[in-house]
């Protein structure tokens, strides 16, 4: 599993190309040749960039869903809507397709943020707003998600 670290600001050109920050390029060096999958965010107006290995692990989970249950089929369709295979060129640039630029409301200023095993690509203003919106309840969220009260396995 890939573990990415960092948050970086960058710019997209008029064609929707962005230069991968050197720190991410270095972290992703072992998987650059395998390619990536770019998709719409599930909960936020951002894009998610999956190294192919991570995408394949996720697709193994998706393949276990019973496609004869309507909600599973609907979920798969919506989750994979707009999915694109992406390659990073020799200079470290990636091209964001127009439909995904529109979905995420991306302008020229971007933020690339690590989210454990994937990168999120945000319009800078939307990213800052999402972080500001989450600040007030982050302590409660952290306790709920990481406190492990529900399974008795407290972190120590």
C-alpha positions as CSV (number, residue, x, y, z in Angstrom):
1,X,0.0,0.0,0.0
2,X,1.2,3.5,-0.9
3,X,1.3,6.1,1.9
4,X,1.6,9.6,0.6
5,X,2.6,12.6,2.6
6,X,2.1,16.3,1.9
7,X,-0.1,19.2,0.7
8,X,1.2,21.4,-2.1
9,X,-0.2,24.3,-4.1
10,X,0.3,24.4,-7.9
11,X,-1.1,25.8,-11.0
12,X,-3.0,24.3,-14.0
13,X,-2.4,25.7,-17.5
14,X,-5.1,26.6,-19.9
15,X,-5.3,22.9,-21.2
16,X,-5.8,21.5,-17.7
17,X,-2.2,20.2,-17.2
18,X,-0.5,20.4,-13.9
19,X,3.1,19.7,-12.9
20,X,3.2,17.1,-10.1
21,X,5.1,18.6,-7.2
22,X,8.6,17.2,-6.9
23,X,7.9,15.7,-3.4
24,X,4.9,13.7,-4.8
25,X,6.8,12.7,-7.9
26,X,9.6,11.3,-5.7
27,X,7.0,9.4,-3.5
28,X,5.2,8.0,-6.6
29,X,8.4,7.1,-8.5
30,X,8.0,3.4,-7.9
31,X,4.5,3.4,-9.5
32,X,4.8,6.1,-12.1
33,X,5.1,3.6,-15.0
34,X,1.9,1.7,-13.9
35,X,-0.3,4.8,-14.5
36,X,-3.2,6.2,-12.4
37,X,-6.9,6.5,-12.3
38,X,-8.6,9.9,-11.8
39,X,-12.1,10.1,-10.5
40,X,-14.7,12.4,-8.9
41,X,-14.6,12.7,-5.2
42,X,-17.3,10.9,-3.3
43,X,-18.0,13.4,-0.5
44,X,-16.4,16.6,-1.7
45,X,-16.0,18.6,-5.0
46,X,-12.5,17.4,-5.6
47,X,-10.7,14.7,-7.7
48,X,-9.1,11.6,-6.5
49,X,-5.9,10.3,-8.1
50,X,-5.3,6.6,-7.5
51,X,-2.0,4.8,-8.3
52,X,-3.1,1.9,-10.4
53,X,-2.1,-0.6,-7.7
54,X,-4.5,1.1,-5.2
55,X,-7.2,1.3,-7.8
56,X,-6.9,-2.4,-8.5
57,X,-7.2,-3.2,-4.8
58,X,-10.4,-1.1,-4.6
59,X,-11.8,-2.8,-7.7
60,X,-11.3,-6.2,-6.1
61,X,-13.6,-5.0,-3.3
62,X,-16.1,-3.7,-5.8
63,X,-16.1,-7.0,-7.7
64,X,-17.4,-8.7,-4.6
65,X,-20.6,-6.7,-4.6
66,X,-23.6,-8.5,-5.9
67,X,-24.6,-6.7,-9.1
68,X,-28.1,-8.1,-8.9
69,X,-28.8,-5.8,-6.0
70,X,-30.0,-2.5,-7.4
71,X,-28.3,-0.3,-4.8
72,X,-24.9,-2.1,-5.4
73,X,-25.3,-1.6,-9.1
74,X,-26.3,2.1,-8.6
75,X,-23.3,2.6,-6.3
76,X,-20.8,1.1,-8.8
77,X,-22.2,3.2,-11.6
78,X,-22.0,6.5,-9.6
79,X,-18.6,5.6,-8.1
80,X,-17.1,5.0,-11.5
81,X,-18.8,7.9,-13.3
82,X,-16.2,10.0,-15.1
83,X,-13.3,7.6,-14.2
84,X,-10.3,8.2,-16.5
85,X,-6.9,6.5,-16.8
86,X,-4.1,9.0,-16.5
87,X,-0.4,8.9,-17.2
88,X,2.2,11.3,-15.9
89,X,4.5,12.4,-18.7
90,X,8.3,12.4,-18.7
91,X,8.3,16.0,-17.3
92,X,6.0,15.2,-14.4
93,X,2.8,16.7,-15.9
94,X,-0.7,15.2,-15.8
95,X,-3.7,16.3,-17.8
96,X,-7.0,16.7,-16.1
97,X,-9.9,16.0,-18.5
98,X,-12.3,18.9,-19.0
99,X,-15.3,17.1,-17.5
100,X,-13.4,16.5,-14.3
101,X,-12.2,20.1,-14.2
102,X,-15.9,21.2,-14.4
103,X,-17.0,18.7,-11.7
104,X,-14.3,19.9,-9.2
105,X,-14.7,23.6,-10.2
106,X,-11.0,23.8,-10.8
107,X,-9.6,27.1,-11.9
108,X,-5.9,27.9,-12.3
109,X,-4.9,27.6,-8.6
110,X,-4.9,24.0,-7.2
111,X,-4.0,22.1,-4.1
112,X,-2.8,18.6,-4.2
113,X,-3.3,16.9,-0.9
114,X,-2.3,13.4,0.3
115,X,-5.1,11.3,1.6
116,X,-3.2,8.2,2.8
117,X,-3.0,6.2,-0.4
118,X,-4.3,8.6,-2.9
119,X,-4.0,12.3,-3.9
120,X,-6.9,14.7,-3.8
121,X,-6.8,17.5,-6.4
122,X,-8.8,20.6,-5.4
123,X,-9.5,24.0,-6.6
124,X,-7.5,26.1,-4.0
125,X,-10.5,28.2,-2.8
126,X,-12.7,25.1,-2.4
127,X,-9.9,23.3,-0.5
128,X,-9.5,26.2,1.9
129,X,-13.2,26.4,2.4
130,X,-13.5,22.6,3.1
131,X,-10.7,22.8,5.7
132,X,-12.3,25.9,7.3
133,X,-15.7,24.2,7.4
134,X,-14.2,21.1,9.0
135,X,-12.1,22.9,11.7
136,X,-14.9,23.5,14.2
137,X,-15.9,19.8,14.5
138,X,-12.6,18.1,13.8
139,X,-11.9,17.3,17.5
140,X,-15.3,15.5,17.7
141,X,-14.7,13.7,14.4
142,X,-11.2,12.6,15.4
143,X,-12.6,11.1,18.7
144,X,-15.4,9.4,16.9
145,X,-13.3,8.0,14.0
146,X,-10.0,7.2,15.9
147,X,-11.2,6.7,19.4
148,X,-12.2,3.1,18.7
149,X,-14.9,3.1,21.4
150,X,-17.1,1.0,19.2
151,X,-14.9,-2.0,19.1
152,X,-13.0,-1.9,22.5
153,X,-9.6,-1.5,20.8
154,X,-8.5,1.9,22.3
155,X,-5.3,3.3,21.0
156,X,-2.7,3.7,23.8
